[in-house]
Amino acid sequence: MNILIAEDNKPLCKEIKKYCECNSHNVVFVYDGILAVEEIEKNNFDLYILDINLPSMNGLDIIKYIRSTDIDTPIIIITASDKLETIQNAYAYGCNEYIKKPFFLQELEIRIRNVVTKKIEKCINFADDFYYNMKENNFYHNDKIIELRYKEKRFINLLMKNIGSVVKNSLIHDYVWESDIKDNYPLRQLVAELRRKLPLEIIITKPKEGYLVENDIVENESTV
C-alpha cells in the first residue's frame, strides 16, 4: 500500500515511516503542507496520514484539497490538538480516522487496517429509484445521473458525510466557497437550485444554523 505521511515532527515522521515499511507499506514522507500537495499531484496514494499543524498549509486545508477531487482514499489525522471544533471539522471535511498524540505505533496500524477495510463503494438509498453513490459523489434517479455543478457537489458531499448532523453555515462557506463569507444569499440560492433538481426533499434547513440530511429520510445503505 502506498502511503503519504505529512508530519512536521521529523523524528516522529521517520518513526512512523520505518514502522509502516516494516509492515510492507511503501511510504513517502514530507514535513510541509505545500510539499504534501505536490506529492499528491504527482503520485497515487492508497492512504494519507496528516498532521493538522503543518507549515505552509495545514492538515484541514489538505483534506479539503484531497476531497475536492477524491472522496474515496482514506485519510488519518494525527495531532496533539484536543479542541472539539478541530476534531469536528476534520471529520466534516472528510477524514476517516483521528489519532491524538502521543500514540502507540501499533494503534496506528490498527487504524490503517480499519480504514482500508471500510474503503467500499457505498450507496445511500432514499427510494427505489433514487440514491446517492458515495464514491462517485453522484445522485442517480431512474438509473440516470442527476447533473450537478461543482459547488452543488461540494455541498452535497459535505452533507452526506455528516448525515443526521447539522452542518453549520460557516463550515459550508469554508468548504464549498473556500472562504469565510458572511452573506448566506449564495448558499440559499444553491440550496434552492438543488431542491429543484432532486426528486425528493432531502435537504433540511435549520434557520440561523445550517443544513442537514436526516437519518429518517434514508431507507438503507448498500454496497455495489
Residue, then its C-alpha position, 0 to 999 in steps of 0.5 A: m500500500n502506498i502511503l503519504i505521511a505529512e508530519d512536521n515532527k521529523p523524528l516522529c515522521k521517520e518513526i512512523k515511516k520505518y514502522c509502516e515499511c516494516n509492515s510492507h507499506n511503501v511510504v513517502f514522507v514530507y514535513d510541509g503542507i505545500l510539499a504534501v500537495e505536490e506529492i499528491e499531484k504527482n503520485n497515487f496514494d492508497l492512504y494519507i496520514l496528516d498532521i493538522n499543524l503543518p507549515s505552509m498549509n495545514g492538515l484541514d486545508i489538505i483534506k479539503y484539497i484531497r476531497s475536492t477531487d477524491i472522496d474515496t482514499p482514506i485519510i488519518i489525522i494525527t495531532a496533539s490538538d484536543k479542541l472539539e471544533t478541530i476534531q469536528n471539522a476534520y471529520a466534516y471535511g472528510c477524514n476517516e480516522y483521528i489519532k491524538k498524540p502521543f500514540f502507540l505505533q501499533e494503534l496506528e496500524i490498527r487504524i490503517r487496517n480499519v480504514v482500508t477495510k471500510k474503503i467500499e463503494k457505498c450507496i445511500n438509498f432514499a427510494d427505489d429509484f433514487y440514491y446517492n453513490m458515495k464514491e462517485n459523489n453522484f445522485y442517480h434517479n431512474d438509473k440516470i445521473i442527476e447533473l450537478r455543478y461543482k459547488e452543488k457537489r461540494f455541498i452535497n458531499l459535505l452533507m452526506k458525510n455528516i448525515g443526521s448532523v447539522v452542518k453549520n453555515s460557516l463550515i459550508h462557506d469554508y468548504v464549498w466557497e473556500s472562504d469565510i463569507k458572511d452573506n448566506y444569499p449564495l448558499r440559499q440560492l444553491v440550496a434552492e437550485l438543488r431542491r429543484k433538481l432532486p426528486l425528493e426533499i432531502i435537504i433540511t434547513k435549520p434557520k440561523e444554523g445550517y443544513l442537514v440530511e436526516n437519518d429518517i429520510v434514508e431507507n438503507e445503505s448498500t454496497v455495489 
